[in-house]
């Protein structure tokens, strides 16, 4: 019997006190339409709760959203925790929301592989995930 193909599993979460979730919910629905299994953790998540859920749910991708300006700390904290738990090479970390262009190099240096701003096509996000998802390789 052949191996069954597993869907890409994505955990989508909104960090901190940010109360804006329309964009994240749109991405969740779009990635599901693209054939991915998406777990929506919702609003007001901490970096620790996101990493814990990602490991527990055995996800391939974490998608973070921020509109409140705390992205430099919170996104990089998630990346740091993934490294500390030894799973950074197994989980693709991406982000979106209102992120100033000048902050993107810092976030990428910390381990966020891509930032998707308002207006990004879902198909482009899905294609990035498929092209950059590392299946294993710890």
N, C-alpha and C positions, 0 to 999 in steps of 0.2 A: 504494500500500500504506500502511495506517495505522501510526501509531506504536505500538509495543508498550509496554504499561504496565510500568514497572519497579517491583519490590517495594521497599518501604522497607528500607534496609540499616542494621543496627544493629551496633555494636561494643560488646560487654559485657566489662568488665574489673574485676579486683579489685586495688586499689592496695596497695603497700607490703608489710609483713610480715603482713598479715591472712591468716589461714588458713581463714576461714569462707566456704564457697562454695555451701552448700545453697540459700540464697535467690536468689543470682545464677543458679544453674542452673535453678531453678524459673521465674524470669523469662525466661530464654533459651528454655526449652521453650514457655512460654505465648505469648511474642511470635511464635515460629515458628507456633504454632497459629493465631495471629491473621493469618497470611499475610505476616509480615515475614521477611526474610533476616537471620539473626543469626549473627555471628561471635563466638565466645567466646574471648577472649584468655587467660583463666585467671587463676591466682593470681600474686601478687608482681610485678605490673607497675609500671613507673615512669611518671610523667606523660609523659616524653619518648617512651617506647616506645608508649604509647597513642596519642599524637598522630601519631606516625610511621605506625603501623598504620592509623589512621583515614584519613589522607590516601592512603596506598598502596591501601587497599581501597575508596576512594571512598564512605565511609559517609555516611548522612544524620544519624545519631544516635550519640552516645557515651553509654553507660550505665555509671556508675561505682558500685562497691559498697565500703563500708567498715564494718567492725565494730571496728576497732582504735583509733579515736580520732584518727587523723591526717587526717581529712577536710578540716578547714579549710585546711591547707597543700596537700594533694595535689589536692583538687578545684579549688581556686583556681589552682593551678599549671597544671593541664590547661587551664583557661579562658584563662590568660595565654599559654600556648603556642599555643593556637588563634588568639588575636588576633595574636600575633607572626608566625604563618605566613599570616595573611590569610584564614583559613577560618572564623572564628568565626560569620560570618553564614550560612554554608552548613551548619554542623553543629550540631544541637540537642544541648545538654549537659544530661543529667539524672543524678540520683544516688539512691542508696538505701542501706539498711543501718540501723545504729543511730546515728542522728544526733539529738542533742538539739535540741529545738524552738528553743532560744535561739541555735543556730548557723545556722539556716535563713536568716534575713535577711542575714547576712554572706555566705553562699554564693550567694544570689540576686544580691546586689550585685556579686559577683565574676564572675557569668556563668552560674551553674548555674540552669537555668530551672525545675526542679522537683526536690523530694526526695520519694521514696516510701518510707515506713517499713514495718515488718513488718505484715502483714495487708492491705496494699493489694491490691485485686483486679487481676489481670492486665488485664482488660478496661478498667479505669480508666487504667492505664499506656498501653495501646495507643491509647485514645481521646485521651489527652493528646498522644501522639506525632503522631497523625494531625492533630489540630487545630492543633498548633504547629509542625509541620515546615515550614520555609521552603524551598521548591524553588527554589534559586538565590538571586539577589539580592545578590551580593557588591558 
